[in-house]
Amino acid sequence: MKQMKMDWAPYIPLENRDSQVDRLKSQIFVLTCSQRRAALKHLKIDRVKKYEYCLPYFYNPLKEDEFDLSTEVQIIFPTGANPVFCEFDWEMDELEDFTMELIKAEALAEDQKDAFKDFVKEKVREAKKANREARETRKKALEEMSEETRRAYENMRFYKFYPVPTPDTPDVTNVKAPFINRYYGKAHEVL
């Protein structure tokens, strides 16, 4: 998030913004962007896309995230001039069928079939090991977590805010949804 010049900042009510407020005691945080507005208008297309697809999140060890433990493996198999780029899902794909499809599509030569299968098996082993280590790390973090921190995670609440209706803004009351994104899930309250 620091690369995107985004950060979680303590929320200070509008009436208190001019006075000295203890920012460290805040319990409400909002996502802010420290990039200047003028600079945002002159971004290159690839940088704009990074902002559009940026999904800020935090790691909650109490909530198992099914997206972390992916069963897909990115394969880049060196075949000489044109390497084979593909994704292999060890739960959904059969290795033999997957290899034969690549041979039929002429992305892989028949004589490289066994080497490719061994390469994929090794990548799958590495991915499974990484998933296992991630689970163990999460379990260890849960065991070492203090009771106060655990309570803080359990009592954390998410609110989703929509703009206040004004005469010059469209009415959004019929389209309000509690869903935030895949990391946060649903908001506890929609305002």
C-alpha positions as CSV (number, residue, x, y, z in Angstrom):
1,M,0.0,0.0,0.0
2,K,2.9,2.3,0.6
3,Q,3.9,2.0,-3.1
4,M,0.4,3.2,-4.0
5,K,0.7,6.0,-1.5
6,M,-2.3,4.7,0.4
7,D,-2.6,4.2,4.2
8,W,-5.1,3.7,7.0
9,A,-5.4,7.0,8.8
10,P,-7.3,7.7,12.1
11,Y,-10.8,9.2,11.4
12,I,-11.1,12.7,12.9
13,P,-14.7,14.1,12.8
14,L,-15.1,17.3,10.8
15,E,-15.7,19.5,13.8
16,N,-12.5,18.4,15.5
17,R,-10.1,18.6,12.5
18,D,-8.9,22.1,13.3
19,S,-8.1,21.4,17.0
20,Q,-5.4,19.2,18.4
21,V,-6.7,15.6,18.6
22,D,-4.9,12.6,19.9
23,R,-4.5,10.5,16.8
24,L,-3.1,7.5,18.6
25,K,-6.3,6.9,20.6
26,S,-8.5,6.6,17.6
27,Q,-10.5,3.4,17.1
28,I,-11.8,4.3,13.7
29,F,-9.6,4.3,10.6
30,V,-10.3,5.3,7.0
31,L,-8.4,4.5,3.9
32,T,-6.6,7.6,2.6
33,C,-4.4,8.4,-0.4
34,S,-1.5,10.8,0.1
35,Q,-0.9,11.2,-3.7
36,R,-1.6,14.8,-4.8
37,R,-4.7,15.2,-6.9
38,A,-2.8,16.9,-9.7
39,A,-0.4,13.9,-9.8
40,L,-3.4,11.5,-9.9
41,K,-4.7,13.2,-13.1
42,H,-1.5,12.6,-15.0
43,L,-0.8,8.9,-14.2
44,K,0.2,6.5,-16.9
45,I,-2.4,3.8,-17.9
46,D,-0.6,1.0,-16.1
47,R,-0.4,3.0,-12.9
48,V,-4.1,3.8,-13.2
49,K,-5.0,0.1,-13.6
50,K,-2.9,-0.6,-10.4
51,Y,-5.1,1.9,-8.5
52,E,-8.3,0.4,-10.0
53,Y,-7.4,-3.1,-9.0
54,C,-5.8,-2.3,-5.6
55,L,-7.6,-4.2,-2.9
56,P,-6.4,-3.2,0.5
57,Y,-6.8,-5.7,3.3
58,F,-5.4,-6.8,6.6
59,Y,-4.5,-10.2,7.8
60,N,-7.0,-11.6,10.3
61,P,-5.5,-14.9,11.7
62,L,-8.8,-15.8,13.3
63,K,-10.5,-16.1,9.9
64,E,-9.3,-18.8,7.6
65,D,-8.9,-17.3,4.1
66,E,-9.7,-19.9,1.4
67,F,-8.0,-17.6,-1.2
68,D,-4.6,-18.0,0.4
69,L,-4.5,-21.8,0.0
70,S,-4.8,-21.9,-3.7
71,T,-4.6,-25.2,-5.6
72,E,-3.4,-23.6,-8.8
73,V,0.2,-23.5,-9.9
74,Q,1.8,-21.1,-12.4
75,I,3.9,-23.1,-14.9
76,I,6.6,-21.6,-17.0
77,F,8.3,-24.6,-18.7
78,P,11.4,-23.8,-20.7
79,T,11.1,-25.5,-24.1
80,G,13.7,-23.5,-26.0
81,A,12.6,-20.5,-28.0
82,N,9.0,-20.4,-26.8
83,P,8.4,-21.5,-23.1
84,V,5.1,-23.0,-22.1
85,F,3.0,-20.6,-19.9
86,C,0.0,-22.2,-18.2
87,E,-1.9,-22.7,-14.9
88,F,-2.3,-26.2,-13.5
89,D,-5.0,-26.9,-10.8
90,W,-4.1,-30.1,-8.9
91,E,-7.7,-30.6,-7.7
92,M,-9.4,-29.9,-11.0
93,D,-6.9,-31.0,-13.7
94,E,-5.6,-34.5,-14.5
95,L,-1.9,-34.3,-15.4
96,E,-2.0,-36.8,-18.2
97,D,-5.0,-35.0,-19.9
98,F,-3.5,-31.6,-19.3
99,T,-0.2,-32.6,-20.9
100,M,-2.0,-34.2,-23.9
101,E,-4.0,-31.0,-24.5
102,L,-0.8,-29.0,-24.6
103,I,0.7,-31.4,-27.1
104,K,-2.5,-31.2,-29.3
105,A,-2.3,-27.4,-29.1
106,E,1.3,-27.7,-30.2
107,A,2.5,-25.8,-27.2
108,L,4.5,-28.8,-26.1
109,A,6.6,-31.3,-28.1
110,E,5.8,-35.0,-27.7
111,D,9.4,-35.8,-26.6
112,Q,9.2,-33.3,-23.7
113,K,6.1,-34.9,-22.2
114,D,7.8,-36.8,-19.4
115,A,10.1,-33.8,-18.5
116,F,7.0,-31.5,-18.4
117,K,5.1,-33.9,-16.2
118,D,8.1,-34.1,-13.7
119,F,8.4,-30.3,-13.8
120,V,4.6,-29.9,-13.0
121,K,4.8,-32.5,-10.2
122,E,7.7,-30.6,-8.6
123,K,5.8,-27.3,-8.8
124,V,2.8,-28.9,-7.2
125,R,5.0,-30.3,-4.4
126,E,6.4,-26.8,-3.8
127,A,3.0,-25.2,-3.7
128,K,1.6,-27.9,-1.3
129,K,4.6,-27.3,0.9
130,A,4.0,-23.6,0.9
131,N,0.4,-24.1,1.8
132,R,1.3,-26.4,4.6
133,E,3.8,-23.9,6.0
134,A,1.3,-21.1,5.7
135,R,-1.2,-23.2,7.8
136,E,1.5,-24.0,10.4
137,T,2.5,-20.3,10.6
138,R,-1.2,-19.3,11.1
139,K,-1.6,-22.0,13.8
140,K,1.5,-20.8,15.6
141,A,0.4,-17.2,15.4
142,L,-3.0,-18.1,16.9
143,E,-1.3,-20.0,19.8
144,E,1.1,-17.1,20.6
145,M,-1.6,-14.5,20.4
146,S,-2.4,-12.6,23.6
147,E,-6.0,-12.7,24.9
148,E,-6.3,-8.9,24.4
149,T,-5.3,-9.1,20.8
150,R,-7.7,-12.0,20.2
151,R,-10.6,-10.0,21.7
152,A,-9.7,-7.1,19.5
153,Y,-9.8,-9.2,16.4
154,E,-13.1,-10.8,17.5
155,N,-14.7,-7.4,18.3
156,M,-13.6,-5.7,15.0
157,R,-16.5,-4.3,13.0
158,F,-16.7,-3.1,9.4
159,Y,-19.0,-0.3,8.2
160,K,-19.7,0.5,4.6
161,F,-20.6,4.1,3.9
162,Y,-22.5,5.5,1.0
163,P,-22.8,9.2,0.1
164,V,-25.5,11.2,1.8
165,P,-28.3,11.9,-0.7
166,T,-28.3,15.4,-2.0
167,P,-30.2,17.1,-4.8
168,D,-27.3,16.8,-7.2
169,T,-26.4,13.2,-6.5
170,P,-28.2,10.1,-7.7
171,D,-30.4,8.1,-5.3
172,V,-28.5,5.0,-4.2
173,T,-30.9,3.6,-1.5
174,N,-32.0,0.8,-3.8
175,V,-28.5,-0.4,-4.6
176,K,-26.8,-0.4,-1.2
177,A,-25.1,-3.7,-0.6
178,P,-23.2,-5.0,2.5
179,F,-20.5,-6.7,0.4
180,I,-17.1,-4.9,0.6
181,N,-14.6,-7.2,-1.2
182,R,-13.3,-10.8,-1.0
183,Y,-11.0,-10.1,1.9
184,Y,-13.4,-8.2,4.2
185,G,-16.5,-10.1,3.1
186,K,-19.7,-8.3,4.3
187,A,-19.9,-5.1,6.4
188,H,-21.5,-5.4,9.8
189,E,-23.5,-2.3,9.1
190,V,-24.3,-0.3,5.9
191,L,-24.7,3.5,6.4
